Amino acid sequence: MTPDQISGIRYKLGLSQAHLAAILNVHPMTISKWERGVLEPDARSSAILAICGELPQPSLGERFALHGPLACLWTILDPAFNHLK
């Protein structure tokens, strides 16, 4: 996955580097390094980024709500998320 693809996915979903880092369970500086081409994501992170890239672009309301494509991703990645619904 290229740095442009990573930043494109993040922008498409309206996520900050910190939010994407939380989804991927990495340090926010890691996202910055991926987007600058200093480091490459490992296989697990690449797979999750690929899934994120397939999600539809959320509406502004969905970006801040506990529903929509990002909530679906959280549900898949973090079973503890289910208690927030």
C-alpha positions as CSV (number, residue, x, y, z in Angstrom):
1,M,0.0,0.0,0.0
2,T,1.4,3.4,-1.0
3,P,1.6,6.5,1.2
4,D,-0.9,8.2,-1.1
5,Q,-3.4,5.3,-0.7
6,I,-3.1,5.4,3.1
7,S,-3.7,9.1,3.3
8,G,-6.5,8.8,0.7
9,I,-8.3,6.2,2.8
10,R,-7.9,8.4,5.9
11,Y,-9.2,11.5,4.2
12,K,-12.0,9.6,2.6
13,L,-13.2,8.4,6.0
14,G,-12.7,11.8,7.6
15,L,-10.2,10.4,10.2
16,S,-7.3,12.2,11.9
17,Q,-4.1,10.3,12.1
18,A,-4.8,9.7,15.8
19,H,-8.2,8.2,15.0
20,L,-6.8,5.9,12.3
21,A,-4.0,4.9,14.7
22,A,-6.6,4.0,17.3
23,I,-8.5,1.8,14.8
24,L,-5.2,0.1,13.8
25,N,-3.9,-0.1,17.4
26,V,-0.7,1.7,16.4
27,H,1.0,5.0,17.6
28,P,-0.2,8.1,15.7
29,M,3.4,8.8,14.6
30,T,3.3,5.4,12.8
31,I,0.5,6.7,10.6
32,S,2.5,9.8,9.8
33,K,5.5,7.6,8.9
34,W,3.4,5.5,6.6
35,E,1.9,8.5,4.9
36,R,5.4,9.9,4.3
37,G,6.8,6.6,3.1
38,V,9.3,6.2,5.9
39,L,7.7,3.0,7.1
40,E,5.3,0.5,5.5
41,P,2.3,-1.0,7.3
42,D,2.6,-4.6,8.5
43,A,0.4,-7.3,7.0
44,R,-2.4,-6.9,9.6
45,S,-2.6,-3.2,9.2
46,S,-2.5,-3.4,5.4
47,A,-5.4,-5.8,5.5
48,I,-7.4,-3.5,7.8
49,L,-6.5,-0.5,5.6
50,A,-7.7,-2.4,2.5
51,I,-11.1,-3.0,4.3
52,C,-11.2,0.6,5.2
53,G,-10.6,1.5,1.6
54,E,-13.7,-0.4,0.5
55,L,-16.0,1.4,3.0
56,P,-18.3,4.0,1.5
57,Q,-17.5,7.6,2.4
58,P,-19.5,8.4,5.5
59,S,-21.8,11.4,5.7
60,L,-20.7,14.2,8.1
61,G,-23.2,12.9,10.7
62,E,-22.0,9.4,10.5
63,R,-18.4,10.5,11.2
64,F,-19.5,11.6,14.6
65,A,-22.2,9.0,15.4
66,L,-22.1,5.4,16.6
67,H,-23.6,4.1,13.3
68,G,-22.6,3.9,9.6
69,P,-19.5,2.4,8.0
70,L,-17.0,3.5,10.7
71,A,-19.2,1.9,13.4
72,C,-19.3,-1.3,11.4
73,L,-15.6,-1.3,11.3
74,W,-15.3,-0.7,15.0
75,T,-17.7,-3.6,15.6
76,I,-15.6,-5.9,13.6
77,L,-12.3,-4.8,15.1
78,D,-13.2,-4.2,18.7
79,P,-15.8,-6.4,20.3
80,A,-15.8,-4.1,23.3
81,F,-17.4,-1.5,21.0
82,N,-20.7,-3.3,21.2
83,H,-21.3,-2.0,24.8
84,L,-21.4,1.6,23.4
85,K,-24.5,0.9,21.3
